[in-house]
Amino acid sequence: MADIRLGIVMHGVTGRMGRNQHLTRSILAIREQGGVTLSNGDRVLVDPILVGRNSEKIENLARECNIDRWTTDIDAALANPDDAVFFDAATTQLRAELLKKAMDAGKHVYCEKPTAETLEDALDLVRHARDKDVKSGVVHDKLFLPGLIKLKALRDEGFFGEILSVRGEFGYWVFEGDWRKAQRPSWNYRKDDGGGIILDMLCHWRYVLDYTIAPIKAVSCLGVTHVDKRWDEQGEEYVADADDAAYATFELEGGIVAQLNSSWCTRVNREDLVTFHVDGTLGSAVAGLHSCKIQARADTPTPVWNPDSPQSINFREQWTEIPDKQDYDNGFKVQWEEFIRHVVEDAPWQYDLISGAKGVQLAELGYQSSAKRQWLDVPDLNI
């Protein structure tokens, strides 16, 4: 067995998502476990360099994580031939330009979604990666969560019979920032800064539905700004003009109907921050991030509509929890490991910039649908 060093330029890891999920729970966890094992038994040892604009912040983060390498000079970091991968989790507005610069430097690229603000820019990234002959990856984290892994297994096993519909609920109340600190950064709620829940969440729903249920064929979406006044990180009031809720209906391949609500203006009365309810002719399932409950055809109760009497059936008790049949690692970390194997030994991989562009496409169509108040087809991307 041999040890193989893999240098990774990590940009945007001082933010919440970049730091917690990608740096701490993925790259540092991989380093702690002794690397990523390849099919031949060799190990890939990750060697990150942290890149950020604020020297004090990035130096403190590097010291805290016991990482020797950090810099504020992204051009110098990209110029180092000893680092093969560039990762970006910073703002969407700068992502396309940074990814192209990294590819020009010969780096394989891995990034958060969305890959760009527009489909045109997202497709340009796909073509650029092909021209530069580099590998690419886009975070599809929800596919690696236990709840959705179980849900996909049910579909693959034929548990549902013919799938009829999907109902999804995502969101929670994000405080305005005046009397209680907001849980999300203020740029999320400003159009000019790349904010908006349609661009954020429809990219997720594209890969969740495509890979877990069936490909999306058409979309109808209504984007709304429910809360138009918020307070930023400095306590300053600002106009929140980006959409903070999206009410979308999708037609999937096979005539399946999916309805997904996304909102940062809702108070949670469900078992998780996101749930997916799938109904089929032979059974139904409700999946969250970790759990998945099922109700087979033979176990379905027989309710009778009678508004004059209290409901006698406890419907929640009629569902069976699917037990964990394996140990589930952090979903971000698992995808990182798969991407590393793809880079080093060309292991199979499908979550590339093309898959990322499909998410941008759906978000763009969602905005168009909302503006036009009409259904729109989702055409195939011929790249």
C-alpha positions in Angstrom: 0.0 0.0 0.0 1.2 3.5 -0.8 0.2 6.9 0.5 -0.8 9.5 -2.1 -0.9 13.2 -1.2 -3.8 15.3 -2.5 -3.4 19.0 -2.1 -6.8 20.8 -1.9 -7.2 24.6 -2.2 -10.2 25.4 0.0 -12.0 28.7 -0.6 -14.9 30.0 1.4 -14.5 27.9 4.5 -14.8 30.7 7.0 -18.6 30.7 6.4 -20.9 28.4 8.3 -21.4 25.7 5.7 -17.9 25.7 4.4 -16.4 25.5 7.8 -18.7 23.1 9.5 -19.6 20.6 6.8 -16.7 20.8 4.3 -13.7 21.6 6.4 -14.4 20.2 9.9 -16.8 17.3 9.3 -15.3 16.3 5.9 -11.7 17.2 5.2 -10.5 17.2 8.8 -12.5 14.0 9.5 -10.9 12.3 6.5 -7.5 13.4 7.7 -8.3 12.1 11.2 -9.3 8.7 9.9 -6.1 8.3 7.9 -7.2 9.3 4.5 -9.4 7.8 1.8 -8.7 4.2 0.8 -8.6 3.4 -2.9 -9.7 0.2 -4.6 -6.1 -1.1 -4.6 -5.6 -0.4 -1.0 -3.6 2.8 -1.4 -4.5 5.7 0.7 -5.1 9.3 -0.3 -3.9 11.8 2.3 -5.6 15.2 2.1 -3.4 18.3 2.5 -5.6 21.4 2.5 -4.6 25.1 2.1 -7.2 27.6 3.4 -7.8 30.7 1.2 -9.7 33.7 2.4 -9.8 37.5 2.1 -9.4 38.3 5.9 -5.9 37.3 7.0 -6.7 37.3 10.7 -9.8 35.2 10.3 -8.2 32.6 7.9 -5.0 32.4 10.1 -7.1 31.8 13.2 -9.1 29.1 11.5 -6.0 27.4 10.2 -4.4 27.4 13.7 -7.6 26.1 15.3 -7.8 23.2 12.8 -4.0 22.5 13.0 -3.6 23.3 9.3 -0.1 24.6 8.4 -1.1 26.2 5.1 -3.2 29.3 4.6 -3.1 32.4 2.4 -5.1 35.5 1.2 -3.5 35.2 -2.3 -5.8 33.0 -4.3 -3.8 33.4 -7.5 -0.7 32.1 -5.8 -2.6 29.2 -4.3 -4.0 28.3 -7.8 -0.5 28.6 -9.3 0.9 25.9 -7.0 1.2 22.7 -9.2 1.4 20.5 -6.0 -2.3 21.1 -5.3 -4.7 19.3 -7.7 -8.2 20.3 -6.4 -9.9 23.6 -6.0 -13.0 23.8 -3.7 -15.4 26.8 -3.4 -18.1 27.4 -0.9 -18.2 31.2 -1.0 -20.8 33.4 -2.6 -22.6 32.2 -5.8 -21.9 35.5 -7.6 -18.2 34.9 -7.7 -18.3 31.1 -8.2 -18.3 30.8 -12.0 -15.3 33.2 -12.4 -13.3 31.4 -9.6 -14.0 28.0 -11.0 -12.9 29.0 -14.5 -9.7 30.5 -13.1 -9.0 27.3 -11.2 -9.6 25.2 -14.3 -7.3 27.5 -16.3 -4.7 26.6 -13.7 -5.3 22.9 -14.3 -7.2 22.2 -11.1 -10.0 19.7 -10.8 -13.0 21.6 -9.2 -15.5 20.8 -6.5 -18.1 23.3 -5.3 -21.2 24.1 -3.5 -24.4 24.7 -5.4 -25.7 26.6 -7.3 -22.7 26.6 -9.7 -23.7 29.9 -11.2 -26.4 32.5 -11.2 -27.6 31.8 -14.7 -27.9 28.7 -16.9 -25.7 30.3 -19.5 -22.9 30.7 -17.0 -23.4 27.2 -15.6 -23.2 25.6 -19.1 -20.2 27.7 -19.9 -18.5 26.1 -16.9 -19.4 22.6 -18.3 -17.8 23.5 -21.6 -14.7 25.0 -19.9 -14.1 21.8 -17.8 -14.3 19.8 -21.0 -11.9 22.1 -22.8 -9.4 22.0 -19.9 -9.9 18.2 -19.4 -10.4 18.5 -15.7 -12.8 16.7 -13.4 -15.7 18.4 -11.7 -18.0 17.9 -8.8 -21.0 19.7 -7.3 -22.3 19.1 -3.8 -25.5 16.9 -3.8 -25.5 16.5 0.0 -29.1 15.4 0.5 -28.7 12.3 -1.6 -26.2 11.0 1.0 -28.5 11.5 4.0 -30.0 8.3 5.7 -33.6 9.3 5.1 -33.2 9.8 1.3 -30.9 6.7 1.0 -33.8 4.7 2.5 -36.3 6.4 0.3 -34.4 5.6 -2.9 -34.0 2.0 -1.8 -37.7 1.7 -1.4 -38.2 3.0 -5.0 -35.5 0.7 -6.4 -37.1 -2.3 -4.6 -40.5 -1.6 -6.0 -42.1 -0.9 -2.6 -44.3 1.9 -3.9 -45.7 0.1 -6.9 -46.6 2.9 -9.3 -45.5 6.2 -7.7 -48.3 8.7 -7.8 -47.2 11.8 -6.0 -44.6 13.5 -3.8 -45.2 16.2 -1.2 -42.2 18.0 0.3 -42.0 20.6 3.0 -38.8 22.4 3.7 -38.1 25.4 5.9 -38.2 27.1 9.3 -38.5 30.6 10.7 -35.4 32.7 10.0 -35.4 35.6 12.5 -35.4 39.1 11.0 -32.4 40.1 13.0 -33.8 42.9 15.1 -34.7 41.3 18.5 -33.1 37.9 17.8 -30.0 37.2 15.7 -30.8 35.7 12.2 -29.6 32.1 11.6 -28.7 32.8 8.0 -26.5 35.5 6.5 -28.2 38.7 5.3 -27.1 38.4 1.7 -29.5 35.5 1.4 -32.3 38.1 1.4 -30.9 40.6 -1.0 -31.4 40.1 -4.8 -28.3 42.1 -5.7 -26.1 39.9 -3.5 -27.3 36.6 -5.1 -30.0 35.9 -2.5 -33.3 34.1 -3.0 -34.8 30.8 -1.9 -35.7 29.7 -5.5 -32.0 29.8 -6.6 -31.0 28.1 -3.4 -33.5 25.3 -3.0 -34.7 24.4 -6.5 -31.1 23.4 -7.2 -31.6 20.9 -4.4 -35.0 19.7 -5.5 -33.7 19.1 -9.0 -31.2 16.4 -7.9 -33.4 15.1 -5.1 -36.3 14.4 -7.4 -34.2 13.3 -10.5 -32.1 10.8 -8.6 -34.5 9.6 -5.9 -37.9 9.6 -7.6 -37.9 10.4 -11.4 -36.6 13.1 -13.7 -38.4 16.5 -13.7 -40.3 17.3 -16.9 -42.2 20.6 -16.1 -42.4 23.2 -13.3 -44.9 25.7 -12.0 -43.5 28.0 -9.3 -44.5 31.0 -7.3 -41.8 32.9 -5.5 -42.8 35.4 -2.7 -41.1 37.9 -0.4 -43.1 37.5 2.8 -40.7 39.5 5.0 -39.4 42.7 3.3 -37.5 44.2 6.2 -34.6 42.6 8.0 -31.5 43.6 10.0 -27.9 42.6 9.0 -24.9 41.3 10.9 -24.1 44.9 12.1 -27.6 45.5 13.3 -28.5 47.8 10.4 -31.9 47.6 8.9 -32.1 46.7 5.2 -34.7 46.0 2.5 -35.1 42.2 2.0 -36.1 42.1 -1.7 -35.2 38.5 -2.5 -37.8 35.7 -2.5 -37.9 34.0 0.9 -40.6 31.4 0.0 -41.2 29.3 -3.0 -44.3 27.2 -3.7 -43.5 24.8 -6.6 -45.3 22.0 -8.4 -43.4 19.6 -10.7 -44.5 17.1 -13.2 -42.1 14.1 -13.2 -41.5 11.4 -15.7 -44.3 8.9 -15.7 -46.9 11.4 -14.7 -45.8 11.7 -11.1 -46.8 15.0 -9.5 -44.5 16.6 -6.9 -45.4 19.6 -4.7 -42.6 21.2 -2.7 -42.9 24.2 -0.4 -39.7 26.0 0.6 -39.9 28.8 3.1 -37.8 30.7 5.6 -41.0 32.2 7.0 -42.7 29.1 8.4 -42.8 27.6 11.9 -42.1 23.9 12.0 -44.8 21.4 13.0 -43.4 18.3 11.5 -40.7 15.7 12.5 -37.8 17.4 10.6 -36.8 20.6 8.8 -37.5 18.8 5.5 -39.9 15.9 4.9 -40.8 14.1 1.7 -44.1 12.1 1.6 -44.3 9.7 -1.3 -47.5 7.9 -2.2 -47.8 4.8 -4.5 -50.3 2.2 -5.3 -48.7 -0.4 -3.1 -47.4 1.8 -0.3 -46.3 5.2 1.0 -43.3 6.6 2.8 -42.4 9.7 4.7 -38.7 10.6 4.9 -36.8 13.2 6.7 -33.1 13.8 6.9 -32.5 10.6 8.9 -35.7 8.7 9.4 -38.0 7.0 7.0 -41.4 5.6 7.9 -43.5 3.4 5.6 -47.1 2.2 5.3 -47.8 -0.7 3.0 -51.1 -1.3 1.2 -52.1 -4.1 3.7 -51.4 -1.8 6.7 -53.4 1.2 5.4 -56.3 2.1 7.8 -59.8 2.7 6.6 -60.8 6.2 7.8 -64.4 7.4 7.3 -65.1 11.1 6.9 -67.2 12.3 9.8 -66.7 15.9 10.8 -69.2 15.6 13.6 -67.1 13.3 15.8 -63.4 13.5 16.9 -61.0 11.4 14.8 -60.6 8.0 16.5 -57.6 6.9 14.5 -54.1 7.9 15.5 -52.7 8.1 12.0 -49.1 8.5 13.0 -49.1 5.2 14.9 -50.0 3.4 11.7 -46.5 3.9 10.2 -43.5 1.7 10.6 -40.0 3.1 11.0 -37.3 1.6 8.7 -34.4 0.5 11.0 -30.9 1.6 10.2 -29.3 -1.3 8.2 -25.8 0.3 8.1 -23.8 3.0 9.8 -24.3 6.3 8.1 -21.4 8.7 8.0 -21.7 12.4 7.4 -23.2 13.0 4.0 -20.9 15.8 3.0 -17.9 13.6 4.0 -19.1 10.6 2.0 -19.5 12.7 -1.1 -16.0 14.2 -0.6 -14.6 10.6 -0.4 -16.3 9.6 -3.6 -15.1 12.7 -5.4 -11.5 12.1 -4.2 -11.6 8.5 -5.5 -13.0 9.9 -8.8 -10.0 12.4 -9.0 -7.3 9.9 -8.1 -8.4 6.6 -9.6 -11.2 7.7 -11.9 -13.9 6.0 -9.9 -17.5 6.3 -11.2 -19.0 9.7 -10.6 -22.2 11.4 -11.8 -22.5 14.6 -9.7 -20.5 16.9 -12.0 -21.0 20.3 -13.4 -23.6 19.0 -15.8 -25.7 17.8 -12.9 -25.1 21.2 -11.3 -26.3 23.0 -14.4 -29.5 21.1 -14.3 -30.2 22.6 -10.9 -29.5 26.2 -12.1 -31.8 25.4 -15.1 -34.7 24.5 -12.8 -34.1 27.6 -10.6 -34.1 29.8 -13.7 -37.3 28.2 -15.0 -38.8 28.7 -11.5 -38.2 32.4 -11.6 -39.6 32.6 -15.2 -42.6 30.6 -14.1 -43.2 32.9 -11.2 -43.0 36.0 -13.3 -45.2 34.6 -16.1 -47.6 32.8 -13.8 -47.5 29.7 -16.0 -46.2 26.1 -16.3 -42.9 25.7 -18.2 -41.3 22.6 -19.7 -37.9 21.5 -18.5 -36.0 20.6 -21.7 -33.1 18.3 -21.8 -29.7 19.9 -21.7 -27.8 19.0 -24.9 -24.3 19.9 -24.1 
